[in-house]
Structures are given as structure tokens and as C-alpha cells.
């Protein structure tokens, strides 16, 4: 069952309109989301990012980079709860039906439901969605970043997994 809490209840938390800085905003979001997850196990914490916070979404400084989305997701993964981040600009997108479809699917899956499963799949096989990107680091060196976005068994059930960071060396042998 989808429950959208009323503003003013203990499941609806507001954060200051003008955050002091990016790191304190990220820590505040994570702390409050963690408190909700502790109080309501199994909850999907929906986090709304208004356009006014755009300058806090990411930054690079002295070779360090920060991404608010990644910070929140990493925190939630360590604490074993799920989040859905919704940006104000997404709610203003003219593709309303597409946005509603993907948002409803994301919330359904994050609530540990299986939206569908294919028939006649090998029950001893896991199916993984792998993503990658090529990034240039602060020293100008090219890094390849690999990630696993989804992993499921033949019944369409999500499997738990842990990330292992392994540096890749590219070049001639």
C-alpha cells in the first residue's frame, strides 16, 4: 500500500530552506532519513530536492568531488534502507505519464515487490544490469567506473550484493 504522509506528521520531515553548505545539507538529509528508517523499518524514504538547492547537488574542489545523490544513496545502502530522490525539475517535466510510470515502478520495486518475471528462465542463473562510465580524474588520467545497477534471480527477485572496488589498468601489456 502506498502511503503519502500529511505534512506535519512524523513521517514528513522538513529541512531548512537555505542550507548552510553542501556537506551539512547532505548530512542533515541522511540523518533525518536514517531516523525515519529506524522508526519505520521497510520504509522507502522519498527525498525532494527543490531547484533552490541546485548549487548543492555536486561540486569539485582541490581534486575532490562530491555528489549529493551518490552520498545519500551510499548512506542509505550502508544503513539498509531505500530512498527515492525526486527533483523539482522532474515534477515540471512535460512527459508526465513517463515520469509517473518510472516513479511508480521505482517505488514498487524499492518496497521489495516484484513487478514481473519472465517465464522459462534458468533457475540457477542471476541476471545483472551492468553500467559503466569513462571519467577523467583531477590529474587528467582516464578511469573506467563500473557498476551493477540491478541483479535478479530467475523469479525476478532482487538479490543482495556488495560492491568491491577494483582499479582497472588500461594500456598495452
Backbone bond lengths (Angstrom), bond angles and torsions (degrees), N, CA, C in turn:
res aa  C-N    CA-C-N  psi(-1)  N-CA   C-N-CA  omega(-1)  CA-C   N-CA-C  phi
1 X - - - 1.444 - - 1.529 108.84 -
2 X 1.302 116.72 133.42 1.452 122.21 177.39 1.518 108.73 -87.58
3 X 1.314 115.26 122.15 1.464 120.13 178.58 1.519 108.13 -118.81
4 X 1.314 116.36 118.40 1.461 120.90 175.53 1.519 106.39 -103.95
5 X 1.330 116.70 113.04 1.465 119.05 -175.16 1.524 112.52 -71.07
6 X 1.312 115.05 151.17 1.456 120.95 175.56 1.522 109.07 -76.22
7 X 1.328 115.17 146.06 1.456 120.63 175.40 1.531 107.78 -60.46
8 X 1.305 116.00 134.44 1.460 120.32 -179.74 1.513 113.28 101.23
9 X 1.348 117.40 -9.90 1.465 119.92 176.01 1.522 108.87 -87.93
10 X 1.341 116.82 170.94 1.460 119.47 -177.37 1.527 113.30 -74.40
11 X 1.333 117.83 -7.23 1.462 120.70 175.88 1.530 112.12 -94.90
12 X 1.305 116.75 -0.35 1.467 122.28 179.27 1.524 107.36 -117.01
13 X 1.308 117.11 115.58 1.463 120.68 -175.78 1.525 109.37 -120.64
14 X 1.316 116.00 131.07 1.461 121.84 176.26 1.515 109.63 -101.49
15 X 1.325 115.03 147.08 1.462 121.95 176.07 1.521 106.17 -119.39
16 X 1.321 116.53 148.06 1.456 120.95 -176.70 1.526 112.24 -45.06
17 X 1.332 115.75 143.40 1.462 121.08 -176.87 1.522 113.28 -67.68
18 X 1.322 117.42 -35.08 1.462 120.68 179.67 1.522 109.32 -120.12
19 X 1.315 116.70 93.58 1.465 120.24 -178.36 1.525 111.83 -62.22
20 X 1.333 114.99 148.26 1.461 121.58 179.84 1.529 110.70 -62.61
21 X 1.322 116.95 -48.99 1.455 122.22 177.50 1.520 109.49 -158.02
22 X 1.302 116.12 171.86 1.466 121.75 -173.94 1.520 112.68 -62.79
23 X 1.304 117.17 -46.17 1.466 120.75 -177.22 1.524 110.98 -65.39
24 X 1.324 117.82 -43.65 1.469 119.07 179.73 1.536 110.76 -66.95
25 X 1.344 118.02 -33.14 1.461 120.74 175.15 1.525 109.84 -63.18
26 X 1.328 116.73 -48.12 1.470 121.39 -179.72 1.525 110.90 -60.12
27 X 1.320 116.33 -44.27 1.463 119.99 179.76 1.526 111.73 -65.46
28 X 1.317 116.72 -38.30 1.459 121.30 179.46 1.532 110.55 -65.85
29 X 1.340 116.71 -45.34 1.467 120.55 177.89 1.523 109.79 -59.46
30 X 1.323 116.35 -47.84 1.469 120.25 -177.80 1.524 111.62 -63.76
31 X 1.325 117.15 -43.50 1.462 120.54 -179.63 1.531 110.59 -60.73
32 X 1.337 116.18 -48.41 1.461 119.73 -177.38 1.528 111.58 -68.87
33 X 1.334 117.15 -37.09 1.473 120.25 176.71 1.523 109.81 -65.71
34 X 1.329 116.98 -40.20 1.464 121.32 177.84 1.520 112.10 -63.03
35 X 1.320 116.82 -39.04 1.476 120.75 177.57 1.534 110.41 -63.50
36 X 1.328 116.73 -42.23 1.469 119.88 177.14 1.529 110.61 -61.96
37 X 1.322 116.00 -44.95 1.466 120.62 -178.40 1.533 111.09 -64.81
38 X 1.332 117.17 -35.90 1.468 120.42 177.48 1.525 110.99 -66.84
39 X 1.328 115.76 -41.52 1.457 120.87 -177.18 1.531 112.28 -75.33
40 X 1.338 116.53 -32.52 1.467 121.69 -177.05 1.531 109.30 -127.76
41 X 1.316 117.96 79.10 1.476 120.41 -179.50 1.532 111.20 -56.26
42 X 1.317 115.60 139.22 1.461 121.05 179.95 1.515 113.92 87.94
43 X 1.327 117.25 -2.96 1.461 121.75 -179.37 1.540 110.03 -69.38
44 X 1.321 116.18 147.09 1.460 121.23 168.48 1.525 105.25 -100.58
45 X 1.308 116.89 116.56 1.463 121.14 -177.45 1.529 108.56 -86.93
46 X 1.327 116.00 117.31 1.458 121.65 178.47 1.526 107.57 -94.57
47 X 1.323 115.29 126.31 1.470 121.21 -176.61 1.526 108.47 -116.94
48 X 1.312 115.46 120.82 1.468 122.49 -178.90 1.524 108.95 -96.92
49 X 1.327 115.74 125.95 1.466 121.44 179.49 1.532 107.84 -111.00
50 X 1.342 117.26 106.02 1.473 119.10 179.76 1.534 111.31 -72.17
51 X 1.310 115.76 156.57 1.459 121.71 179.25 1.528 110.90 -56.86
52 X 1.321 117.27 -31.70 1.471 120.95 -179.74 1.535 112.14 -60.75
53 X 1.332 117.63 -19.38 1.466 121.02 179.21 1.525 112.69 -95.19
54 X 1.321 117.73 10.06 1.465 121.32 -175.82 1.516 113.19 -53.34
55 X 1.308 117.41 -38.10 1.469 119.87 -178.79 1.528 111.97 -68.60
56 X 1.322 117.53 -11.33 1.465 121.55 -179.62 1.530 113.19 -99.96
57 X 1.328 117.77 1.85 1.456 119.57 -176.76 1.525 112.68 -70.92
58 X 1.315 117.58 -36.04 1.465 120.01 177.62 1.514 110.23 -163.68
59 X 1.337 114.38 157.70 1.458 119.20 174.65 1.522 109.84 -156.06
60 X 1.323 114.54 161.22 1.464 122.28 172.46 1.518 106.67 -128.69
61 X 1.332 115.25 134.33 1.458 120.16 -178.62 1.526 108.93 -152.98
62 X 1.309 116.62 123.32 1.471 122.58 177.95 1.531 112.39 49.09
63 X 1.321 116.37 46.65 1.457 120.17 177.69 1.514 114.83 81.24
64 X 1.323 117.54 -6.40 1.463 122.01 177.24 1.520 108.41 -95.64
65 X 1.320 115.56 143.17 1.467 118.72 173.69 1.523 108.38 -127.20
66 X 1.323 114.72 150.71 1.460 121.28 -178.02 1.515 107.96 -138.28
67 X 1.317 116.19 137.41 1.459 122.15 177.20 1.532 107.83 -131.91
68 X 1.317 116.88 118.38 1.464 122.11 -175.85 1.528 111.23 -59.47
69 X 1.312 117.55 -45.24 1.464 122.15 179.40 1.529 110.51 -57.68
70 X 1.316 116.99 -50.44 1.470 121.11 -178.48 1.525 111.69 -64.44
71 X 1.324 116.76 -37.76 1.468 121.59 179.70 1.531 109.88 -62.54
72 X 1.331 116.52 -47.15 1.472 121.21 179.98 1.526 110.38 -63.74
73 X 1.328 117.01 -45.95 1.464 120.94 -178.65 1.530 111.14 -62.88
74 X 1.330 117.66 -41.27 1.469 120.90 179.46 1.527 110.52 -65.57
75 X 1.321 116.92 -41.55 1.463 120.81 178.01 1.529 110.74 -61.07
76 X 1.335 115.75 -47.90 1.468 120.31 -178.53 1.535 110.76 -63.71
77 X 1.321 117.54 -39.82 1.466 120.25 179.56 1.524 110.72 -62.99
78 X 1.330 117.14 -40.12 1.473 120.85 178.43 1.521 111.44 -66.03
79 X 1.331 116.87 -30.53 1.463 121.58 -178.37 1.532 112.74 -96.58
80 X 1.323 116.88 2.82 1.479 123.74 176.29 1.527 114.22 61.70
81 X 1.337 116.31 44.84 1.460 119.29 169.86 1.523 108.47 -135.29
82 X 1.319 115.66 161.47 1.462 119.49 -176.72 1.522 111.10 -107.11
83 X 1.322 113.77 152.98 1.457 120.98 179.89 1.520 109.86 -131.72
84 X 1.310 114.57 155.43 1.464 121.37 169.52 1.510 106.18 -131.14
85 X 1.309 116.60 119.79 1.460 121.37 179.99 1.521 108.08 -98.08
86 X 1.325 115.49 129.54 1.460 121.79 178.89 1.518 107.68 -123.86
87 X 1.316 115.95 123.14 1.458 120.32 177.74 1.528 109.86 -93.76
88 X 1.301 115.45 147.47 1.468 120.78 179.40 1.522 110.82 -55.18
89 X 1.332 117.64 -39.64 1.464 120.26 -178.65 1.532 111.28 -62.51
90 X 1.325 117.69 -30.28 1.468 121.14 178.04 1.520 110.33 -65.44
91 X 1.325 116.55 -39.90 1.464 120.49 -178.80 1.524 112.12 -69.97
92 X 1.331 116.45 -17.28 1.464 120.69 177.99 1.523 112.29 -97.46
93 X 1.327 117.67 3.64 1.460 122.88 -179.64 1.530 109.25 -67.08
94 X 1.347 118.31 135.43 1.462 120.13 -179.82 1.536 113.71 -69.52
95 X 1.317 118.17 -14.83 1.462 122.01 179.96 1.531 109.63 -86.20
96 X 1.305 117.36 60.48 1.466 123.71 -172.71 1.527 111.96 -57.50
97 X 1.313 117.81 -45.03 1.471 120.25 -178.02 1.530 110.96 -62.87
98 X 1.319 116.61 -42.51 1.468 120.46 178.80 1.529 110.69 -63.78
99 X 1.313 117.36 -44.50 1.466 121.89 179.15 1.529 109.73 -61.04
100 X 1.323 117.22 -45.96 1.476 120.84 -179.99 1.525 111.17 -62.88
101 X 1.330 117.39 -40.76 1.465 120.90 179.34 1.526 110.34 -61.16
102 X 1.327 117.20 -53.25 1.475 120.38 -176.07 1.525 111.40 -66.62
103 X 1.320 117.19 -37.04 1.462 119.90 178.59 1.528 110.76 -67.44
104 X 1.324 117.42 -44.13 1.468 119.19 179.71 1.527 110.61 -65.56
105 X 1.322 117.71 -39.31 1.463 120.75 177.79 1.529 110.46 -64.46
106 X 1.328 116.84 -43.81 1.477 120.26 179.64 1.521 111.23 -61.05
107 X 1.322 117.51 -45.91 1.464 120.66 -179.66 1.526 111.10 -66.02
108 X 1.318 117.77 -38.78 1.458 122.48 178.96 1.532 110.29 -61.33
109 X 1.322 116.66 -49.10 1.468 121.36 -178.58 1.528 110.92 -67.93
110 X 1.330 117.16 -41.03 1.466 120.34 -179.53 1.522 112.22 -67.96
111 X 1.333 116.47 -18.54 1.468 121.03 175.00 1.533 110.03 -87.73
112 X 1.333 115.90 17.72 1.471 124.57 175.86 1.525 112.42 65.43
113 X 1.324 116.59 38.51 1.455 121.70 175.16 1.524 108.28 -106.77
114 X 1.311 117.11 156.27 1.457 122.34 177.72 1.525 108.16 -107.06
115 X 1.336 117.73 113.68 1.464 119.33 -175.83 1.527 113.55 -71.37
116 X 1.311 117.84 -33.46 1.459 122.01 178.52 1.517 108.77 -168.90
117 X 1.315 115.30 162.76 1.465 121.56 176.53 1.519 107.86 -143.80
118 X 1.310 116.62 142.28 1.458 121.46 178.70 1.520 109.64 -81.63
119 X 1.302 115.98 146.65 1.465 120.80 179.14 1.532 110.42 -83.37
120 X 1.309 116.15 156.83 1.462 123.89 172.14 1.526 114.76 62.93
121 X 1.318 117.51 35.81 1.459 120.31 176.24 1.520 109.74 -96.04
122 X 1.304 115.91 152.54 1.467 122.02 179.05 1.526 108.97 -66.00
123 X 1.322 116.99 120.18 1.470 121.11 -175.69 1.524 112.84 -70.67
124 X 1.316 118.47 -12.44 1.473 121.70 178.95 1.525 112.49 -97.91
125 X 1.309 117.24 15.29 1.462 121.04 -175.42 1.524 109.96 -118.46
126 X 1.319 115.89 141.94 1.466 121.72 172.52 1.526 107.52 -105.53
127 X 1.309 116.08 146.86 1.452 121.98 -178.50 1.519 108.01 -117.15
128 X 1.330 116.20 125.31 1.465 120.49 -173.32 1.514 110.94 -123.80
129 X 1.323 114.80 143.55 1.461 122.02 170.88 1.521 107.49 -100.59
130 X 1.304 116.58 118.60 1.461 121.90 -177.18 1.523 108.72 -110.39
131 X 1.304 115.62 133.22 1.455 120.68 176.45 1.510 110.02 -123.10
132 X 1.312 116.51 157.93 1.458 120.30 177.96 1.521 109.55 -148.06
133 X 1.302 114.95 160.94 1.459 120.53 171.52 1.519 108.46 -147.94
134 X 1.296 114.96 156.76 1.456 121.89 177.20 1.516 105.52 -110.47
135 X 1.331 116.61 120.52 1.458 121.26 -176.98 1.518 109.87 -124.70
136 X 1.297 115.74 146.20 1.458 121.06 173.75 1.515 107.27 -99.36
137 X 1.340 117.04 123.15 1.459 119.70 -178.15 1.524 111.06 -80.39
138 X 1.321 117.20 -179.61 1.469 121.98 -174.65 1.526 113.06 -64.28
139 X 1.331 117.41 -19.68 1.470 121.27 179.37 1.523 111.70 -94.10
140 X 1.349 116.98 5.22 1.450 121.34 179.03 1.521 114.19 84.73
141 X 1.319 117.44 2.45 1.456 122.00 179.76 1.532 109.55 -84.26
142 X 1.318 116.07 142.04 1.461 121.17 -179.41 1.526 109.51 -86.62
143 X 1.320 116.27 128.04 1.463 123.05 175.95 1.525 108.60 -116.58
144 X 1.308 115.88 145.22 1.459 120.90 172.53 1.519 106.67 -105.89
145 X 1.325 115.75 125.76 1.451 121.76 -179.51 1.528 107.41 -108.77
146 X 1.330 116.28 123.59 1.462 121.89 178.70 1.515 109.06 -109.08
147 X 1.315 115.84 147.45 1.459 119.61 177.50 1.507 111.01 -151.00
148 X 1.296 114.82 154.11 1.463 121.93 177.46 1.522 106.68 -107.44
149 X 1.326 116.73 113.16 1.457 119.12 -176.08 1.525 112.71 -85.21
150 X 1.327 116.83 -34.76 1.462 120.78 -179.61 1.518 108.77 -148.39
151 X 1.311 116.24 147.69 1.454 120.41 172.93 1.525 107.83 -145.95
152 X 1.335 115.82 128.57 1.455 122.26 -173.82 1.520 110.63 -135.43
153 X 1.329 115.12 155.89 1.461 119.13 171.33 1.533 108.29 -91.05
154 X 1.323 117.12 -177.54 1.466 121.38 -176.48 1.531 113.06 -64.45
155 X 1.331 117.82 -19.79 1.469 121.38 179.46 1.531 111.87 -87.88
156 X 1.324 117.03 0.50 1.459 120.99 -179.44 1.510 113.61 83.32
157 X 1.326 116.79 10.16 1.466 120.73 179.64 1.522 109.73 -85.95
158 X 1.315 116.14 134.04 1.462 120.41 177.95 1.522 111.03 -67.57
159 X 1.312 115.77 141.09 1.458 121.13 179.16 1.521 109.26 -106.35
160 X 1.316 116.69 150.81 1.464 121.11 176.36 1.514 109.05 -85.41
161 X 1.305 116.22 143.20 1.454 120.71 178.70 1.515 108.85 -152.99
162 X 1.310 115.43 162.84 1.455 121.12 178.40 1.518 108.40 -118.73
163 X 1.327 115.69 144.91 1.450 120.45 177.01 1.524 109.99 -83.80
164 X 1.290 114.71 142.19 1.463 121.16 173.87 1.516 105.94 -124.31
165 X 1.287 116.61 125.71 1.450 121.00 -179.41 1.524 109.11 -88.72
166 X 1.317 116.14 120.54 1.457 121.73 179.59 1.518 107.91 -129.76
167 X 1.332 117.94 119.57 1.471 118.99 178.17 1.523 109.69 -70.17
168 X 1.321 115.31 138.57 1.468 121.09 178.34 1.512 109.01 -102.19
169 X 1.292 117.53 134.58 1.458 122.40 176.46 1.522 108.00 -103.43
170 X 1.291 116.69 123.09 1.457 121.36 177.44 1.510 108.68 -108.33
171 X 1.275 116.25 148.62 1.462 119.51 178.01 1.504 110.21 140.57
172 X 1.288 114.57 -177.63 1.461 120.21 -179.10 1.515 111.07 -85.89
173 X 1.314 115.77 144.64 1.465 120.13 178.32 1.503 110.41 -87.48
